[in-house]
Amino acid sequence: MIHKIHCVFDGGLSKVGHVECTPFAEAIHALNDIKNNASVTIKRGGCILYYLAGNDWGQVFMLYYVLKILISAVVIVAITEIAKRNTGFAALIAALPLTSLLAFVWLYLDGSSLSEIADLSVQIFWLVLPSLTLFLLFPVLLQQGMGFWPSLGLSAVATIISYFIFIFLLRHNGMQF
């Protein structure tokens, strides 16, 4: 999707242009190249951020990354706060692939190809399986009387080992990681 924006550059000159860029970084370069001649038409994330931040490139990049961090952090904090009231609902939210969905959105806005995003999705699918080691082993260790930190540490180590084994097996069968 292409968004057309109207930018006002230094000196109050208001202009319209027709440069088309996909990734955010390319959008910034295009804006820089035509700064004195026109505003631009840019695909995805770049135009909106430029519009919000004016023509200060440092602000554009900072705004973009702050926005990504804030949205990602809100998800984690929300799950933690909900868990204090209702662990079942918090578990449901945590089980949703919110991190993956956010990664897909950020990659798309950054201009990654659809095939790259699809590859990431397939790799996430396969790597979810060894991550289940943590969720199976951790509660068993806690129920056996092991303390929180030792249980968490041992579960994390077992999960890391599971990842190495699983990635080895996947590579052995032709998958790229």
Long-range contacts (C-beta under 8 A, 24 or more apart in sequence): 1-43, 1-44, 2-41, 2-42, 2-43, 3-41, 3-42, 3-43, 3-44, 3-47, 3-48, 4-41, 4-47, 5-39, 5-40, 5-41, 5-42, 5-47, 5-48, 5-50, 5-51, 6-39, 7-31, 7-39, 7-40, 7-50, 7-51, 7-55, 8-54, 9-35, 9-36, 9-39, 9-55, 10-55, 14-39, 15-39, 17-41, 21-46, 22-111, 23-110, 23-111, 23-112, 24-49, 24-64, 24-109, 24-110, 24-111, 25-110, 25-111, 26-111, 28-57, 28-60, 28-61, 31-55, 32-57, 43-111, 44-108, 44-109, 44-111, 45-109, 45-110, 45-111, 68-102, 68-106, 71-102, 72-99, 72-102, 75-99, 75-102, 97-124, 100-124, 123-175, 123-177, 126-166, 126-170, 126-175, 127-163, 127-166, 127-167, 129-166, 130-159, 130-162, 130-163, 130-165, 130-166, 131-159, 131-162, 131-163, 133-158, 133-159, 133-162, 134-158, 134-159
